[in-house]
Amino acid sequence: MTGPAECAKRLIDAYNRQDFEGLRALIVEDLDFAHFNRGFALNKRDELIATLEAFVSDYMTERHFEPAERITEHGDMVVLESWYVGTTKVDLPGFGAAGESFRLKFCSVMRFNDEGLLVEWKDYG
């Protein structure tokens, strides 16, 4: 397996490019995903992809993760500390009013299987 930090960088790159098919290929079907302080959890890859697509089409004119400020790797897990930035299309609690730019500090904890596929993703921030 490629190290989890490299796997996470590939995943974030696909996310930033809005390459949803590429993301789908990097994630197992039965995913353990939660964004704790946004109050939602998902357990299917296709649910996550649909949510990410909706953010692009319905909620944000632009969004991306800046390069991680800190990457901590242990076994099959990686922790990324990075800024999530973008501009809202609509009023979005926790992000801003329509048309406002935001910059939020995120901590993402990701776990990958032996094939380098994402099996768990927990976001805080």
TAVENFEN-V401811 format. One record per backbone hydrogen bond with DSSP energy under -1.0 kcal/mol. CO is the residue of the C=O (numbers start at 0). NH is the residue of the N-H. E is the energy in kcal/mol with one decimal. If there is no record, write none. Layout:
co:CO nh:NH e:E
co:CO nh:NH e:E
This chain:
co:2 nh:6 e:-2.1
co:3 nh:7 e:-2.6
co:4 nh:8 e:-2.2
co:5 nh:9 e:-2.0
co:6 nh:10 e:-2.1
co:7 nh:11 e:-2.8
co:8 nh:12 e:-2.3
co:9 nh:13 e:-2.3
co:10 nh:14 e:-2.4
co:11 nh:15 e:-3.1
co:12 nh:16 e:-1.9
co:13 nh:18 e:-2.7
co:14 nh:17 e:-1.5
co:17 nh:19 e:-1.4
co:18 nh:22 e:-2.3
co:19 nh:23 e:-2.3
co:20 nh:24 e:-1.7
co:22 nh:25 e:-1.7
co:23 nh:26 e:-1.0
co:25 nh:117 e:-2.9
co:28 nh:30 e:-1.1
co:28 nh:44 e:-2.7
co:31 nh:120 e:-2.6
co:32 nh:41 e:-2.3
co:33 nh:122 e:-2.6
co:34 nh:39 e:-1.5
co:39 nh:34 e:-2.8
co:41 nh:32 e:-2.5
co:43 nh:47 e:-1.8
co:44 nh:48 e:-2.7
co:45 nh:49 e:-2.2
co:46 nh:50 e:-2.0
co:47 nh:51 e:-2.6
co:48 nh:52 e:-2.6
co:49 nh:53 e:-2.1
co:50 nh:54 e:-1.9
co:51 nh:55 e:-1.5
co:52 nh:56 e:-2.6
co:53 nh:57 e:-3.2
co:54 nh:59 e:-2.4
co:58 nh:88 e:-3.2
co:61 nh:86 e:-2.1
co:63 nh:84 e:-2.7
co:69 nh:80 e:-2.5
co:71 nh:78 e:-2.8
co:73 nh:76 e:-2.4
co:75 nh:111 e:-2.5
co:76 nh:73 e:-2.5
co:77 nh:109 e:-2.9
co:78 nh:71 e:-2.4
co:79 nh:107 e:-2.7
co:80 nh:68 e:-2.9
co:80 nh:69 e:-1.3
co:81 nh:105 e:-3.5
co:82 nh:65 e:-3.0
co:83 nh:103 e:-2.9
co:84 nh:63 e:-2.4
co:85 nh:101 e:-2.7
co:86 nh:60 e:-2.1
co:86 nh:61 e:-1.1
co:87 nh:98 e:-2.2
co:91 nh:94 e:-2.7
co:91 nh:95 e:-2.5
co:95 nh:91 e:-3.1
co:96 nh:99 e:-2.4
co:99 nh:87 e:-2.5
co:101 nh:85 e:-1.7
co:103 nh:83 e:-3.4
co:105 nh:81 e:-2.1
co:106 nh:123 e:-1.8
co:107 nh:79 e:-2.8
co:108 nh:121 e:-2.8
co:109 nh:77 e:-2.4
co:110 nh:118 e:-3.0
co:110 nh:119 e:-1.6
co:112 nh:115 e:-2.0
co:116 nh:112 e:-2.4
co:117 nh:27 e:-2.4
co:118 nh:31 e:-1.9
co:119 nh:110 e:-2.4
co:120 nh:33 e:-2.0
co:121 nh:108 e:-3.0
co:122 nh:35 e:-1.8
co:123 nh:106 e:-2.7
